[in-house]
């Protein structure tokens, strides 16, 4: 459980970056992920779907910060 029986906060921000890029940040203040967590080694359906959407369909990059909480950084180019 990400919040271990307590209320938590989820923050989602989308910002326009220089050179026609966008950055989507999804952040929580939960317990975080284990130190040994490796995004590139995860084979769960959810992670595969997110990576496929970001990297293959959007042509973007995906980065994960594990502690404290969990923060997903998704950067992708503008289509316009």
N, C-alpha and C positions, 0 to 999 in steps of 0.2 A: 504494500500500500504506500503510495507516495507521501501521505501526510500522517500516517500512523495515528489514527483516531483523533485528529485535530483538524480544525479549519485551516485552509491554506489559501494561497493567492496564486492566481494564474494571470500572467501579463502577456499580451500579444501586441506587438508594434510592427508597423510597416512603414519604412522610410525610403525615400528616393535618394539614391547615391549618385555621385558624379559619374559621368560617362554612360548615362542611361542604364543604370543598374538599380535594382531594388533590393532591400534587405528586410526579411521577415524574421522577427525574433519571437520565440515562444518560450516563456520562462516561468518556472514555478519555484516556490520556496519549500519544497518537500525535502525528504531525506537524501535526495541525490541518488546517484548510481554507484555501484561498487567501483573501487579504484581500478580493478582489472577489466572493466567494461571496455570492449573494443567495437566501435560501430561497424567497422569493416568485416568483423567476424560474426556479426549477428545474422541469423538466418530465419528470424521470425517473419511471418507474413507482413505484419505492420511495418517493420523496418524496411523490408524489401519494397513495399508499396511506396513508402515515403522516399527512399533513395531513387527508385525508378521514376517517380514523378519529378523530383527535383533535378536529378542529373540527366536523365534521358529525355523527358518531355519538355522541361523548362530550360535545359542547358545551363543549369546552375550548379552551385556547390552547397554542401551540407556539412556543418561542423557542430559538434556537441561539446558543451562544457558540463562537467559532471558534478562538481561540488562548489559551493553549497547549492542545494537544489539541482535542477536540471535546466539547461538552456540550450535550445536548438537555434542555430543561426543558419538561415537559408538565404542565399544570395543568388539572384537570377537577373538576366538581362530584360530590358523593356522590349516589347515586341513592336513598338511604334518608333 
